[in-house]
Amino acid sequence: MSVNSVPAVELRHITKRFAKVLANDDVSFTINKGEVVALLGENGAGKSTIMKILYGLYHATSGEILIEGKPTKIDSSKDAVNLGISMIQQHFSLVPPHTVTENIILGTCKGIIDYGTKEKEIQELADRYDFNVSATDYIRDLPVGAQQKVEILKALYLNAKILIMDEPTAVLTPQESVTLMKFVRDYAEKGNSVVFITHKMKEVMEVSDRIIVMRNGRVSGCLEKADTDERELARIMVGCDLEEVRSHHTSDQRPKKERLIVENLSVEYKNEVPLLSNINFAIHEGEIFGVAGVSGNGQQELCEAIYGYLKPTKGKVILDDEEITTLDVRSHIARGIGYLASDRHRYSMIGDMSLSENMLLKASYLDKWVHKGVIDRKKLDDYTKDAIKQYKIKAPDHAITIGSLSGGNQQKVVVAREVDMGENLIIIDQPTRGLDIGAINYVHKTILNEKQKGKSILLVSTELSEIFALSDRIAVIYKGKMMGIYKNGELTTDEIGLLMAGYEIDSAKTGGEDTEKE
């Protein structure tokens, strides 16, 4: 790493207040040229806020920013881009009906555009960085990994020298993550700077030069990668050592009752690509059934079809010997099914409602909360206060709106509600997306505790480490089809990654006749 004596970025005494919330408290650190800086912290620690200030989306209450040693005012993202700063956020900002070229030049060109010249320019840029992307492809036709490359190309096209990447591997296969890590290192070695926001310790130790840890809005540690390890980083982040969470699988256990049975489940509409095709599996009592796959391959549709939100065009869903395929969502809830959706903003919460009111969502008619038609507010508020304490939700009280919390703390509220509602079956789609390591540890413990209570759990995750740590059996889904069902430990990470990308695995490598392939 070649480090210029003048930092690319210097943040001095940045403070940011949102009404009563102190998001950043006297934050100071530098980002050097040719350096990859990993930014770690619990949810609500202030790391996203400080990066949005650097990118011009927020304005600091006090403090200053220096770019290459010069005090600089960044009032908007346009100012940031003009200074060579780009931010790739966790949720892509691409327009699906447009081509790669159209997305990259969007907002940068005026007048008559020579598309042929622009496509050639974009293609040369993609080839220069070994990105296997065609400038003429439509975004809607690209897999998620290729879409992320387009987001990076947008930044490169704008001549970004400082690249902020927020959870960049959240939707990638293991092989795609390796490719991204290589790009980050190569990009930094050319004298550019990268801020890498992630919750994955393995990535931090693999790609970063220096690690900045934030806690409660302040910088609690700044360490060289060579001088630390994952355990120390976790301790600085959460203030204590975290025990390893892993499901214990024993071969001598007698098979338990099949609680959920899915038979030939399909969602196929005329003249459209099938969303699900002939899905078959069963989940036993006290079993965690993991579903691995890159986002957008039918996981959400599978969850919604089982929960009653999406009506299958073929097949059956059976719970405790009762077919529930055509029942509505309310009937599913009444049968003790909880559903933690991957998109909490769209399906799981109402931002302007209080935490207590969000805990009541989907259950306002249940006897648990209603007596003679009146909601027992004290009981509900006490229940919410207990959840805040148990899940370590960073909130002043139960009456605050859920929309005012950080994304990770919003997720904790939803997890608490759905785990409690799922008395028999819990459908969990991306349970730890956006959570910090401490919260992830707690959510994993919660899932395993529910398993010990005999609940059946359908766990969908793009995080293979999560799938391996928690699941008893693992299924891989690709373009709405099951690529196979395997006992945990039967396949390596690389083999699962190949299945996630649509490649078949030689049965001789996966246990031969013992492999449970659909």
N, C-alpha and C positions, 0 to 999 in steps of 0.2 A: 504494500500500500504506500503510495506516494502522497504525503500530506503537505499541502501548501502551508506556509507559515501564517497566512491570513485565512481564517475560516470562511467556508462558503456561506455559512449562516451562523449568526450569533444572536441568541435570544437573551435579553437582559431584563431580569426582574419583572417578568410578565405576570400580571394579575388580571383575572377575568371573573366578574360577578354576574350572575343571572338572578336578579331580585335578591332573595334570601340565600341563594346557593353560591358558595365560593368554589368555582370550578378549577381555577388555577391560582395558586398562592405563591407569588414571588418565584416564578420558574425561570431558571437560567441554565442554558447549556449551549454547546456549539456543535456544528456539523461541519466536518472538514472535507476538503476536496479529495476525491478518490477513496471515499470511506463509506461503508455500509453501517448505519447505526440502527440497531434494533430498539424499538420503543415498547417497553413492557409496563403492565400495570393492571390492577383490578378494574372491574367495571366501575365507572364513576371516578377513576383516579385522575382524569383530566387529560389523558394522552390524545384523544380525538379532538378535544377542544383546542389544545395548544397547536395541533397541526392545522386545524381550520383557521386559526388566527394567522399562521404562517401563509396559508393559501388565500387569505383575504375573505373567507366566508364569515368569520367573526372579527370583531374589533376588540382589542385588549382594553380593559379598564385603565390600566397603567402599564408602563414598561416600554421598551423599544426593541426594534429588530434591526440588525445590521446585516447587509448583504455585501460580502467581500470587503468588510471593514467600514462600509458607509451606512450611516443611519438612514433607514428607508421606511416610508409610509406605504403600507399595502392596504388599500381601501376596498379592493375587489379581487375576484379570481382573475380578471383580465389584467390587473396590475401584476399579479403573481406570475401569470404566463409570460408577460413581457419581461419579467426578471429571470425567466428560465426555470420557474417552479411549476411542476405539474403534480396533480394528486389523482391517483387511481383508487376510487372508493370501492367498498366491498360489493355494492350493487351497481352493476354496469349501467352506463348512460348511453347505450347504443340504440339506434332506430332499426328494428328488425326488417322492415320492407326495403331498406336502402342497402346499397352495396358497401363493401369495405371502403372503397375510395370515397364514396359520398359521406360516410360517417366520419372519416378522418379529416376531410376538408370542410365539414359543416361549420359554418360561422367564421371561416377564415378567408373566404373568397368573395369577391364582388364582381358584378357585371357578367359578361359572357365567359363561361368556363370551358376551356379546352380539356374535355374529359380524357381524351386519348393521352395527352401529355401528363395529366395528373395521375392516371392509372399507371403509366410507365414509371413515374416518380415514386409512387407508393410501392409498386412491385420491387423496384430497386432497393428501397428502404427495407422492405420485408426480407429480401434475399440477403442483404448485408448483415442482418442479425440472425440469419438461418431460421426465420419464422416460416413455417410451411403454410402460408396463407396466400390465396389468390386475390388480387386487387379487385377483381370483377365479381367475386362471390357475394351473394346476399347474406346478411347477418343471420336471417332466420334459418338458413341452411347450414350454419356452422355449429359444430359442437362447442360446449362451454369453454373448453381449453383454448380453442381458436379465437373465440370471442374475446377472451382476456388478452390474447396477443394483439388484437385490434385496438384494445384500450391502450396498451403499451405503445403501439405504433402511433396513436394519436399524440401521445406525449413526445415521442421521438420526432414526429413531424413538426412539432412546435419548438424543436431545438431545446428541449428541457435539459437542464444541467443538474437540477435537484428534483429527484423523483420520490414522491411519498406514496407508499403502497400499503393499503389497509387490508389486512387479512387476505393476501393475494392468492393463497393456495386453497382457500375454503371449498372451491368447487372443482378441484383438479384431481386427476388420477395420480398415483405415486410417480409414474413415469413422467407425466406432465410437470409435476412439482420439481423433479430433478432438472428438467429442461429450464424451468423458470429460475431455479437457483443458479444455474450456469450463466444465464443471461444477466442476472443481478451482479454476479462477480465480474463478468466481462465488462459490463457497463461501468462499474465503479473503477476498474483498472484503466479505463480510458480517461480518468480524471473527473468523472461525474460523482455525484453524491446520491445516496439512497437512504431514505428512512423507511424501515421495514417494521410495520406494526403487525404483530402476530401473537397468538397465545400458544404456539407450538414451540416448546423448548428445543426440540431437535433442530428445527429450522434456525432458531436463534444461534445455536452453537455451530451450525453448519455454515451460515452465510455472513454473519455479522463480524465486524472488527471491534465494535464497541457497543456496550449495552447500557441504556439509560432506563432506570426503573422509577416509575412514578407511583405515589401512594397518597391518597387524600389530597390531591391537587398539587402536591409538591414533589420535587425530585428527591427520592430517598436513596438513590445509589447510581453511580456512574462507574462502570467497570470495563476493563479490557477483557475480551473473550478468553484470552489465554490465562487470566488470573481468577477465573470463576468456573462454576459448574451449575448444572440444572438445579441441584438441591439448594445451593446458596441463593440462586435467583428466586426460587419459589419462596424461600424463607424471607427474603427482603420484600417480596411482593405482598405476602399475606401476613407476615409477622410471626410465623411458626412453621415447623416442619410438617409436611403433608405425607401421610402414610399412603402406600401404593394401594390402589383399589383394583381388584381383579376378581372375576367370578371364578369359583372353584367347581371344576367339572370332575365328577367321579363316575367311572364306568360301571360300578357295581350297584348303582341305584336301580330299583325296579321302575319300569316305565309308568308314568302317571297318565291320568285320563287326558284325552285330547279335548281341550276346551274350545278352541277355535279351529274350524275346518273350512278351507277355501278350495272349492272344486271348479276347475275349468273357467275361472273368472276372466271375462273379457269385456273390454269397452271398445267397441269398434263401430264407428259411424260411417255411413255411406259416402264414398268418394273422399275419405280422409284416411290418413295413416293411423293404424290402430294404436290406441293409448295403452291398452293391456291386451295380451293374447294368451289365453289358456293358462292362467296362473293356478298352480296347485301346491298347497302346503298345509300343514297342521301345526298348531302350537299347543303344547301340553300345559297342564297346571304347573306353576312354579318354573316356567321356562322362559328364557329370553331368546327370541328368534330375531337375529340381526339381518337386515337387508342392506347390502352395500351397493353403491353405484354412483356415477356422476350425476349431479342434479339435472333434472329434466328428462329422465329416462322412464318415467311412469311411477315413481315412488309416491308422489302426491296423489295421483289418481288411485293407486292401490289403497292408500290410507282412507281416502274419501269414499271409495266403494265399500270398504268394510264398515265404515262409520255410518253409512246411510245417506251421505250428502250427495254422492254420485251414483246414479242407478246403472248397474251393469247391463250390458246387452245380452250377456250369456253367463251361465254359471251360477253357483250357489255360495252363500256365506252362512255357516252354521255355528251357533254359539250355545254350548251346553245342551246339545241335541235338539235345539230349536232353530229352524231356518229363519234368518232375519234379513234375507236379501232385499226384500221389498219394503221393509219397515222404515219409517221416517226417523230423523235424527233424534227427536224427543223420545221415541221408543227405545233407541239404542242407549240413550243416557239412562233411562229407567232400568235398563238391564245391566247397569254397572260398567259401562264403557266410557273411558276417558280418552280424549284425543288432543294431544299437543301438536298443533299444526306448525309447519315450518315457517309460514308467514304470519307472525303474531299480529302485525298491524292490520292485516286484512281479515283474519279469521278468529283471533283470540282475545282481542282487547279493544276498548274504546278509550282513546286518549284523553278525552275531556271528562271522563268519569273518575271517581276516587278509587283507591285501591280496594276498599271494601265493596264498592259497587261492581268492580271488575271480578272480585271473588264470587259475586252472586250471579254473574252471567251464566246462562244456560241452566241455572238451578233455582230460579226465583219462585217456581211453582212447587218445589219439593218441601215435604213436611219438615225437613231439617231446619229450614229458615222461616217457614210460614206457620202461623198459628191463627186459626179463624180468619184467614184472609189478610192478616197483618204481618209484615216482615219484622222479625225480632232483630232490631238494629243493634242492640247491645251485644247479643250473641254473635252477630255477624262481625261487628267491630272487634270483639275479643278474639274471634277466630283469625281475623286479618292481622291483628297485633302479634298473635302467636306465630303466624307464618312469616311475618317480617323478622321476628327474632330467630326462628329456626333456620330460615334460608339466608340470613344475614343480608337482607334487602336494605340498601342504603336509601332510606326514606325518613323524613322527620316524623311522620305519623301516618296513620291509616287513612286520613282524610285528604291527603295530597293527591292530585290527579296523576294517573299512571303515565300520561304523556310527558310529564315533567321529569321522569326518571331516565337514567341512561338505558340504552338498549338491553344491556345485560341484566339490569335490575328489573326491567319489564318482563324479561324472559323468566326470571325467578318467580315472579308473581303467578304467571301462567302455569309454570311447572307445579307449583304448590297446589293450585286449584285442580288441575287435571289428574294429578297423582291421587288426590283425595277422592275425586269423582269416579275414577276407574277401580271400582271394587273387585271386578272380575278380570277385565281386560284393559290394558293401557296401550294405546297406539301413540308412539312417540316418534315424531319426525324432526330430526335435527335438534335434539334437546339442549345441546351446549353451544349452538352457533352464537358467536359473539360474546361468550362468557369467558371470564378470566380463569386462571388455573385453580384458584381457591374455590370458585363457584362450580367449576367443572367437577372437582373432587367431591363436593357436597352432592351435586346432582347424581353423580355415579353411585355414591353410597346410597342415595335415596332409591334409585332404580333397583339396586341389589337387595335392599331391605324389602321392597315391594315383592320382589321375586321370592324371598324367604317366607313371605306371608301367603304364598301359593298363587299369587296373581300371574296371569299370562301377559307377556309383554312383547309387542311387535316394535322393534327398535330399527328405525331407518336413520342412517347416518352416512355422510360422505367422508367422515373421519375414520380411517381404517383402524387407527389405534384404539378408538372408542369401540368399534365393532369387535375387535379381538379381545379387548379387556372385559367386555360385558356379556357377549353372546354365548349361548350353548351351541347353537347351530347358526350357520351363516349362509344366506342366499345372495346371489349376485343378480342384479337386474340390469338389462341393457335393451333400450328401445322397446320397453313394455313386455319383454320376455325374460323368463327366468333362465339364466345361463347355467344354473346348477345349485344344489343345496348340499352343504358340506358340514361335517362336524368341525367345531373350532379346533384349530391346530392341524387340520388336514392339508391346508394350502399355505404357502408363503405369501408375504405381502406382494411380491412381484407377480405371483400367479393370480391372486385376486385382482391386482391392477390390470392384468391382461384381460381377464373376464369382463371387468368394468369397461374396457375399451372394445369389447365385442369379439375377442379372440377365444377360440375353444382351447381347453387344456387337455393334454394327453391323459387319458384315464390311468395309464400306467404310472404317472407321476403323482396321482392323487388317491392312491389306495385301491385302484382297480375296482372290484365288485363291491367294495364297501362304500364307494362314493355314491351319495344320494343325488343323482342328477335327474332333473325333470325331463 
